[in-house]
Amino acid sequence: MQLTRAADYAVRVMIHLATPSAQSRVSLSALAEATGAPVSFLSKVMQALTHAGLMSSQRGQSGGFHITARGRGATMREVIEAIDGPIYLNVCQMPGRPCRRKSACPAHGVWAEAQRAMLEVLTSATVAGLAAQSMAASGSGGARLVHAVAKAPECCC
């Protein structure tokens, strides 16, 4: 399983906007620069995050994007699901889709355990908590840390 690039960018943006060094409203181009995301692609990500209520947007000269209180308290799972929809390790883990092979499949229990563990980890990490870690790791320049890490293509954050 691999996160989509859109979900990866969404996580970067949310962490960046949750740091105290982020302005009250940040332009799309400034977010793209801070997170290493292409502006055209990031625009679609921002629409999804706004639609999910994790951030607000305002047009005009003093416009831009602002993280909402709900967004600041959002879990990694909520951010990813705002972009990609519900997260399932395997189709047999999707509710409402009974697995016909469940009783005969030795891997079913492994998929179920892995699904629970993955969702537990993603639910335990919040945007605010990750932003605080970013700030602590870089002293006071959390936005710089997100920007520096975002440029590394092998890193998801």
N, C-alpha and C positions, 0 to 999 in steps of 0.2 A: 504494500500500500504506500502511496506517495501523495502528499498534499498537492493540490493544484497550485500553479504559480499565483493565481488570483488569491487563494487563501493565504499563501505565504506573504504576499504584499499587504493583505488586509491586517495580518498580525503585526507586521512592521509599522504600518500607519497607526494602528491603535496604540501600540507602545510609545511611538514618537509623540502622539498627541496627548498621551497621559503624563508625560514628563512635565514638570513645572517650567522647564525652559521653553516649551512650545508656547507660542503666542495664543491669545484667546481665539483668533480665527487665523487659519493658515491656508494660503492659496494652494491650488492643485499643483502648480509648478514647484512651489517650495516643498510640498510633500513628496513629489516625485524625486526631487534632488536629495532630500533627506533620507529617503528610503531606497534609492537606486532603482525605482520602478519607472517604466516608460509612461509619460503623461497620458497618452491615448488609452493605454490599458488600465491605468490607475483610475481614470474617470469612471469606468464601468464598476470597478471595485467600490469606489466611493458612493456611487448610486445605491449599490446593494447594502452597504453599511448604513447609509442614511435611511433607506427603506426599512431596515431592521430596527431603527431607533437607537443605534449605537453612536451615531453622530448626527449633527445638524449641519445644514448648509445654508448659506446666504449669498445671494447674487449681489453684484454691484461693486463699487470701488472699495468699500470696507468689508467686502464679503470674504467668503472662504469656508473652511470646514472647522468644526468645533466638536470635540468629544462631549457626549452627554454624560450625565451622572450614571445612567444605565450602562453606557459604553465603558466608562471607567471601572465599573464593578463587574463587567462581563467576564466570563470565563473564556479560555482558549476555545473550548468546545462551541460556545455561542458565536464567537467570531468566525470560526471555520464554517459552522452550519449556516451562518448568514450568507456566506458566499457559495458553498457547495451543497447545502442541504444536509440532511441527516447523514451521520457517519456510520458506515457498516463495513466491518472487516471482510465479511463474506455474505452473499445473498441469503444464506441460511440463517443469518442473524437478524434479518429484517422482520419486524412485526407484521403479522397479517399474511406472511408468506410461509406457510408450514413446510418444513423440510421433510420430504418423503423418505429421505435416506437417514434421518436422525438416528433411528434405532440400530441401523446396520453400519453406520459410519464411525470408525474409530477416531476420526479427526474432529467430529462435531463438538465434543467437550473441550477440545483445545481451542477451537474457534470461539466458543462461548466464553471461555476464561480470558482469552486474549482481548475479546471485545469489551468485557467488563473492565479489564485492567487499562486498556487504552482510554476508554471513556472516563475512568476514575482519574487518570493523570490529567487529561484535558480539562476536566471539570475542577480539579484542584488548583489550577494555575489561573490567576486573574490578570487582567490587563494592568490594573493598579499595582499588583505585586510585581509583575515583570518590569514595569516602569521604575519602581523603587529599586529593584535589583540593578537595572541599567544605570540609575543615578549613583548608586553606591559603588558600582564597579568603576565608574569614571569620575568620581569625585562629585562635581557639580554639573558636568556636561553630558548628561544622559542623551541629549539629542545628537551629540557628536558620536557617541558610542553606537547608537542605532545606525547612523549614517555610515560609519566606518565598517561595521559588520555587514550592512546591507550590500556593500560593494563586493563582498567575497561571494562568488557564485556558488560555492559549495556549501554555504551556510544558509539556513532557512530563515534566520532572523536578522 
